[in-house]
Amino acid sequence: MHTLLRTPLHGRHVAAGARMVPFAGWEMPVQYEGVIPEHRAVRGDCGVFDVSHMGQFHVEGPNAHELLQSLLSNDLDKIGDGEAQYTLLTNERGGIVDDLIAYRIDPYHYLVVVNAGNRDAAHAWMKEREIRGSEVRDASEEYALLAVQGPRSIERLGLPEAKPFTHVMGAIDGVEVMVNRTGYTGELGVELMCAAEDAVALWDAVVARGAVPCGLGARDTLRLEVCYPLHGNDITQETDAISAGLGWTCALGKDFSGAERLREIKAAGPERKLVAFVMEEKAVPRQGMPIAGGGEVTSGTHSPMLDKGIGMGYVPAAAAGPGKELTIDVRGKERRATVVPKPIYKREES
Amino acid sequence: MAAAEEYPEGLKYHREHDWARIEGDEATLGVTWFAQDALGELVHFEAPSEGGSTTKDSTYGEVESVKAVSDVIAPLSGEILEVNQKVVDAPETVNEDPYGEGWLVRIRLSDPAEVDSLLERDAYKQHLAEQ
């Protein structure tokens, strides 16, 4: 019997009537009122997600920067203190051990936030490759993380405007937090990191300010509408960044694990590509469904904003252009879809 | 808005969380409050063809939410007279009114004796309590 881990907000979720499900070894809320109203709250106003299951590593020491430059695909020389970067932890084959965000505190101290399901693998991978003058420490138990997302999130939290992918220490109603201008919804918003013992006070403060509690169900529909990949679905140890359309996160001019293989794939052109598609017929695509011609759906759902089935999947490169028609095998029935540019959903310019 | 939990008297229930309203040699079929609540907001009803048939205890369609898909099991055998187009167009109707506007199909019974094997309300509620 495997015991599921609980975040410091477990009691709040249960009290709010959330439906709890196992996810990556954690017992997490999948929904409170419902996926669709929660999704709409984030697109239209402001929602809050407990993402305390995610992992936080401190990477410290005089050679912390050098260590991360050798392990992560993106170029950390592009960011300064108080900035953050989306990047990949890659293996020697160019496969993706995890996708993560690195927050630069100073040149000798980075905070790295990894996926819950990859926490142990990512930690072991980095720990084994430590160099003299660098230390990787898994501090996940010490923190809670709340994602507050939506067009009114900043206003509701009473925060000043700031550039995306920056961070600063601050406070929300007396709770000390690291305010990170990052997220997984395609909306304006922040991820607030606080001490685990302050999680309940922060959650209550954010909810009192009008953020709608949202579960992992809405988190998935929101990220898929804007085509943010999910590790384990769209990207894995067996898929490479070039085929996944994440070449922009790979500084191929520097050396890091798998860089040589990624240069080869880029030079030859990937055989298959991760595309976004919209269903042309009523059907909901799901992970694992075959795409005619040698492809497979890696993520699929019903888009609350488009009111249509949407998804991402790998298809042969020749079938990967926007406008190309796909045929998806939906439990034995052929259903038509069209490849669309990413993101699938774009906010209307106001 | 989701409906409140309810299992009306007068309907016949199937263990797989379907209901039947018997009207002479015809029946209207749907899924119970429990089924729609377990799935969440429905976004798709994969409906059978009118003129096709249902076979007791076999799948005749699929209902799908953002998160999951579920087969719909026929409580009774018969010929499909009508598919509820309102549910095809607006599947959330099932969540709003599972026993009324959210019915799925209407059938002509091919074996009316099958009705005797279905559960009355109290027996179905007992079955739910044992889940």
Interface residues (C-beta under 8 A of the other chain):
Chain A: V30 Q31 G34 V35 I36 G217 T221 K282 A283 V284 R286 T301 H302 P304 D307 G309 R331 K333
Chain B: A2 G40 E41 V43 H44 E46 E62 E64 S65 V66 K67 V69 V88
